[in-house]
Amino acid sequence: MSVSSLIKKLLKIKDIVVRDVLFEGGSDGEQLIIKAKVPVKMERRCPVCGRKAKRYDAGRGRRRWRSLDMGTTKLFIEADAPRVYCKKHGVLTEWVSWARHDARFTYDFENTTAWLTLHSPISVVAECMRIAWNTVGPLVKRVHDDIKKPQADQYDGLACIGIDETSYKKGHKYMTVVVNHDTGKLLWAAKGYGKTVLEEFFKLLSEEQRRGIKHVTADGARWIAECVAEWCPHAERSIDPFHVVQWATDTLDEVRRMVWREVREATKAGNEKRKRGRPRKGEEAPQKKKAGAVKGARYPLSKNPENLTNGQAATIEMIAKSNPRLYRAYLLKEKLRLLFQHSFYGAKGELEGWISWARRCRIPPFVELQKKICRHFDAILSTIKHGLSNARIEAINNKIKLTVRMGYGFRNIDNLIALVMLRCSDVNLMLPGRA
Ligand SMILES: [Zn+2]
């Protein structure tokens, strides 16, 4: 077998003519250079549309594309990169069979890097692939744009969607995401939030596709409601269950902090009265531990009872005995959470029961929450009626949030959105050479 056929077989590139193979000294020791060209019949093509185009000029001469390493040796494909003139796309560097337009890496190299980025931190990817970390973002965007080209039928058959905003950059900036509840996949994401941002999504849909949407869930934000009313007037609006559970969990935490402060102050006042040292006969022991128990109860209180460890269950039990008000707040949160597991028929009565309990519970934060729940009464019932599983909606939401955290090093928001889309939407990015 000749060296050139061996190289072609190893690279698995169809339209390539190998002219020469040589070693050259590089920054990481010797590197392998494959001098190549595009076959004559594939020459002079536009890199965007693939149509035949006229030669424009020699461009910036020869160019190198980094490919996957051969063993531990860096591998480059080197070829002329003349420019062509396409009637539709203007003057561009000629199409090559081994790399995307504007890339300095081959398809295999980019797909491998993008796949790795979906599963590991950017610093690991950069080290493993021997590239600068700031090239990872644009690379991910290129791969995403290539494999997820917009198609007319991509929004066909949408029936139930969820709209939410998610924060990034330590909560200083927001992106709007649209999820398909039937598949549990991310549909669309864009920078910012508000009516004008969300409208961009609805503009992508045809009249018929918009009419097909029967059900929209959101967090109760006014701009979402307004936008949906305008673009999908017939769609029923409901609330994502995890938002309601989150409201309750946050309110419970507020009560816990309130109680903790009170206990701590009371303990302080009590301890100041007594002298230092071992308590005398008949005197109460210092109450340091009491405040500590409430402070450490944050996780046990926010967890679902079925997931509690033995120690955490004991903490809850202790709260039930020592702090009835905090325990009542805990029961209020639990009852609201369990509401979403009810069938529709019992749910209305249960919800009304919860509201009347919360109204007279004498815990100000829960009285406030009760008012909010009243405002969203119909939306909550609609959620239960349609049997939207909270676990599933929360799972996709958490996956989006986790991906945003993974892309922390991405400076450009478009690159971050590409990463989120690659990981959470229905695209299937495969490692090269795998079935
Ligand atoms: Zn073109």
Boltz pocket constraint, residues with backbone or C-beta under 6 A from the ligand:
constraints:
  - pocket:
      binder: B
      contacts: [[A, 46], [A, 47], [A, 48], [A, 49], [A, 50], [A, 51], [A, 86], [A, 87], [A, 88], [A, 89], [A, 90]]
      max_distance: 6.0
